[in-house]
């Protein structure tokens, strides 16, 4: 099964390269970071207390995130619920 959302992949600049936008604003902490491949929102992963990357997906319906760590290189599609690249 191919992910039709791959056609929407962009590599926008991170809006908050220093970390999760919501955690930074609230003084929260994160485990790992994800970047939205549509708009560049940086949010924390689902192992983090805020789960802001997933919350961004639900609010925006932007389907693809990428790991935002130097040692990880993958893309996840929330809609298809699978790694796509």
Secondary structure, DSSP 8 states (H G I E B T S, - for coil): ---GGGGG------TTTTS-HHHHHHT---S-EEEETTT--EEE-TTSSS-HHHHHHHHH---EEEE-STT---EEETTTTEE--
